[in-house]
Amino acid sequence: MTNAAPIEDVPIGGEGIRLGQFLKFAGLLDSGGNVKEAIVDGFVTVNGEVDRRRGRQLQFGDIVTFEGRSVRVRP
């Protein structure tokens, strides 16, 4: 894959975070309504796979992608 956007590291400073919370925290989406819609519609991937669970518990190192922007969960 050429010209892929770099992966941004986003430190969460805690034990873990849920997918919906992380999308807002990382600045990928700005409202809970937008988060829910993007996840349900299959526009969000976690580690390259579509995940439609807003409450999915992310782990350190997981890579979340939305609209061509990828961010990695960091401690």
HUFENCOR-V761684 format. One record per pair of residues at least 12 apart in sequence whose C-alpha atoms are under 7 Angstrom apart, sorted by the first residue. I is the first residue (numbers start at 0). J is the second residue. If there is no record, write none. Layout:
I_J ; I_J
//
This chain:
4_68 ; 6_69 ; 6_70 ; 6_71 ; 7_69 ; 7_70 ; 7_71 ; 8_70 ; 8_71 ; 8_72 ; 8_73 ; 9_25 ; 9_70 ; 9_71 ; 9_72 ; 9_73 ; 10_72 ; 10_73 ; 10_74 ; 11_72 ; 11_73 ; 11_74 ; 12_74 ; 13_74 ; 15_56 ; 15_57 ; 15_58 ; 16_56 ; 16_57 ; 17_53 ; 17_54 ; 17_55 ; 17_56 ; 17_57 ; 18_53 ; 18_54 ; 18_55 ; 18_56 ; 18_57 ; 19_34 ; 19_53 ; 19_54 ; 22_34 ; 27_65 ; 35_53 ; 38_50 ; 38_51 ; 38_52 ; 38_53 ; 39_51 ; 42_65 ; 43_64 ; 43_65 ; 44_63 ; 44_64 ; 44_65 ; 45_61 ; 45_62 ; 45_63 ; 45_64 ; 46_61 ; 46_62 ; 46_63 ; 58_72 ; 59_72 ; 59_73 ; 59_74 ; 60_72 ; 60_73
//
